[in-house]
Amino acid sequence: MTIRRFFALLLFGAAATAQAQTLPPFELEAGYRWLSLKGNSGMYRTQINEHSGFLIRDFSLTTTNVGDRLRVSASDFGASPAGALRIEADRRGVYRFRLGYRDTDHYTIFPSQHFYNRTRRMLDADLEIFPEEKIAPFIGYSYNRFAGPGETTYHFGQDEFLLKQNQRDVEHEIRAGATFKFDRVYGSFTQGWRRLNGTGDFSLLPGAGAGNNSDPILGRPISATEITRHDATHVRTPFTSFYITGDLLKRVRLTGNYVRFNAESKGNENENALGSFASFAIGRFFNGANELSTSNAKNTTWRGGARAEVSVIDGIDFLAGYQREHRDLDGEALINTLYLQSITFGGVDQRDFQTVLEAKSSIDRDEDVLSAGIAARKLGPISFHAELRQSKMTVDVAPDLEEIVVPGSQGGSFERHVNTFDTNAQYTNSGLTIGLAWRSDHGDKPVFRTDFDDRDRYRFRAQWAAPKWVRLGAVAERTNMSNNDASIDFNGHIKQYAGDIEITPWPILSLRASASRFAAQSTILIRRPETFASNLSIHEENGNSREAGATLTLKRVTLDADITSFNNAGTTPFQIDRYRTRATVPIKGRYGLAVEYTKDRYDENSAFDFDATRWGVFLRISQ
Amino acid sequence: MRAIHIGGLLLLLIALGVPVSGEEPAPVPSCGDCHDEQFKVFTTNPHGHGTAVQGVIPNAVCEKCHGDGKAHIEGGGDKALIFKPAGQEGSDKTCLTCHDVTTDRISRRGGPHANAKTVNCLTCHSIHTAKATPLLVKPQLALCNTCHSTQVASFRNKPYAHRLGSGGMECSSCHEPHGRNGREMLRKTVSGELPCVNCHTQQRGPFVFQHGAFAIGDCMTCHEPHGSSNRNRLIRSNVAQLCLECHSPIGGNTLGSQPPSFHNLSLARYQDCTTCHVAVHGSDRDPQLMK
């Protein structure tokens, strides 16, 4: 039984058997959902993954009998790909406790033989003691587990083999610190420790020994009778974070911040393979291999800075800030590989052959960001914000010799500056709101080929809600980016337009509709690998969406319905249609009923299409 | 000396709240006498819980935001005689008297949601009739959709997106609504990383061989979190297309443009680079990120 199902049954059992006098006020909606699926189940699970079964749709309980307040809420526990539970408990001036639990299924199928079916469980608990005192200590704990089976391809001996995989990553984090507040100075200090343990086990899938590549290599067929691999990784990360804010002379507010973490990873792997393989690296055929590797990697990152907010007059503030971030990554690995019964491509010198690879790599990255701006929030119906930012990034990459396949461009020193002007303005009067925003970035030498020279983002938003029964909204956004370097020739445009209307002619009826358009195009010069010819790579998305919905709230019945249709005629065309209806009706006393109908249709004109219908019937208990 | 003793006793009685005259004071009407619904909710409201005396919220708690209610009570509930916080002014005079806090992550003055006429505390929060936590006027997805409709639509319209609105993931799982402009509006981890690694811890590294796009850039160099046409939520629908945009040796001196890829892209097996380069976020033992 999964933790999610356990919680679901526990909550339902408690609520269903409770007497009216014994339980504090709560609301529970629980029932059963049926799934009818046509088409590709893998793609359905990748995108939606709601399945048949018992489900707690919603639960909430609030009481003042425990502390000053205890609140428990849960949603989508049971036959759902994601469930959440939250507990909040407080006693004013004494403690504040928060616990959150999330349980999420991750299923992904790829056309390229990869898939995984894993579950992530996350728990966060935080306790603050004496939250209203000048110094308030706190402690916290987080747990994150991601585990489950999968399949992956593995490149070995000049072929790819399908392996089954079992992955398990568990992370624990504990943190402690205190918030403080002395007159006009306040802040927080946190010291934490994070520990990740990850293991992976791989083995050749039955029947996959022939590999993906049926062609022989230099006349010799490549095949595997056994491939097994086990890896283990342990990462320790202590971290520190701190900020302090102080008001000077009532008009100046200063904030300083610092955060640092130092992640150290230790890994070891062992691998055994038997079969018939080839390696161009050693220029030999071989019949098996044993490999052992140990590795260490470090990531030290710190970020610090200061900010000032100067209130010139009430509602007009000058803002300035400086942030510096430093990151250095170092790694080394010792990889010992014994090739069994190897022979040269020419067919001589049969022997076991050992290689020892000692690899080291490092990356240093510094970024300085300087900003200054003004925020005017009380100019009658108008408010605006304008900011200038200047960032400078320096990067030093020292790849290991093993990484260098051909000389050049696999390491080196880079420096890039980006200047940003970011402004927005809003006008609000008599139910009408108009907003305009423009952000312009100008960069110099690119670090990556996709780094822009110029990027401009424009945003327009309007909303009108003068009579209370109607709301009209419109949004238009456009982003242009480019790099005119002759060897890159990068151009990108993203356009998004949306309009929506909500009408409430009577309090019992609400109607809504929207239409939106999404278009993206990017082009960049690439080298086609198979011919080495230069080509323009073009990516396009061209989508139109229409949505409509209605909510009818009668004395005894509430009905809610939505229809969504989206088609994308871009590089990967697809059509999505979604229908959702939900009705609730009281039965007797504290009991009611909810019925749901949901349909999702995905069509990319391939074997991955699906048509999924779900029906749900839920009992509602409210105390 | 006697006068001092009597004066001291009187002061003590006043301090203890004992009526000196011995007469019972006239009962003061409670706000809850008329505002029954708000009163019931307020006992568990973050602003009200822990303040109830024998199950009754004292009027002083209401008056913190609504001002002195004496004239309103004496005027028979005249709405003109009580302050009802609304809009920017309401936020200034009530919410921000306690919540005008600036930290390393948030600013009430400089962020896009800083208190202004268009967007203010009471645009998104409702103290008495909240529909979602923390005291939001609507469930979060619907609330953010009011202004950010294109971003919210992306979660419905793209086939591969984070599941919002169910199972605990909301816009604020990644975004800090009270944050500053640009990337400063992301809800970073306690150790200052992008919010992605709050869940995707296994991609944090560090690795001996880091993928430069991640080590020097960040997750969004390759990924589109709001919804994508690619199963891995990449910014391009085809994997090879994304990879080759950087890994193309054509002039210049950019990171990652070498070594040249020599695979035949017309064959399906080479169109998804991560079929072989499975450890695309980083590897501890393979420079080519193949294991």
Interface residues (C-beta under 8 A of the other chain):
Chain A: T46 Q47 T62 T63 T64 D68 R69 R71 S73 S75 D76 S80 P81 A82 G83 A84 R86 D90 R91 R92 G93 G100 R102 D103 T104 T108 I109 F110 P111 S112 Q113 H114 R120 M122 N144 F146 T152 T153 Y154 H155 E160 D169 E171 R175 Y186 G187 S188 T190 G192 R194 L196 G198 N212 N213 R229 D231 T233 V235 T237 F239 S241 Y243 T245 R253 T255 N257 V259 F261 A263 E264 S265 G267 E269 S293 S295 N296 A297 K298 N299 T301 R303 R307 E309 S311 D317 L319 R327 L329 G331 E332 A333 I335 A359 S361 I363 R365 G373 A375 R377 K378 P381 S383 H385 E387 R389 V395 V397 P399 D400 E402 E403 I404 V405 V406 G408 S409 Q410 G412 F414 T420 D422 N424 Q426 Y427 T428 T433 G435 R439 P446 V447 F448 R449 T450 D451 R461 Q463 G473 V475 E477 D485 A486 S487 I488 F490 Q496 Y497 A498 D500 S514 S516 F518 S522 I524 L525 I526 R527 R528 P529 E530 F532 S534 S537 H539 E541 G543 S545 E547 T564 F566 N568 G570 T571 T572 F574 I576 R578 Y602
Chain B: T43 T44 P46 H49 G50 T51 A52 Q88 V101 T102 T103 D104 S107 R109 G110 P112 A114 N115 A116 K117 T118 V119 T133 T146 C147 H148 S149 T150 A153 S154 R156 N157 P159 Y160 R163 S166 G167 G168 M169 N181 G182 V190 S191 G192 E193 C199 T201 Q202 R204 G205 P206 F207 V208 F209 Q210 G212 A213 A215 I216 G217 T221 S229 N230 R231 N232 R236 S237 N238 Q241 L244 E245 C246 S248 P249 I250 G251 G252 N253 T254 L255 G256 S257 Q258 P259 P260 S261 F262 H263 N264 L265 S266 R269 Y270 D272 T274 T275 C276 V278 D284 R285 P287 Q288 M290 K291
